[in-house]
C-alpha cells in the first residue's frame, strides 16, 4: 500500500501525495467511479497546467516590456 502511490505517481508523473489526494477526492465526490477516473483526470489536468505554465513563461507578460513606460 505504501509503494503503490510511488509507483503509480512515477508512471504518470504525479507526486505520490497528489496521487493519494486525487484518489481520495475522486472517491469522496463520485464514489467508486471517481476512484477509477481520479488518476487519468489528474494526469490530464497536470498536462494542461504544465502547458499553460510553459506558454506563460514564453509570453511577453512574463518576460516584461523592453521599454517600460513610467
Secondary structure, DSSP 8 states (H G I E B T S, - for coil): -HHHHHHHHHHHT--HHHHHHHHHHHHHHHHHHHHHHHHHHHHHHHHHHHHHHHHHHHSHHHH--SS---
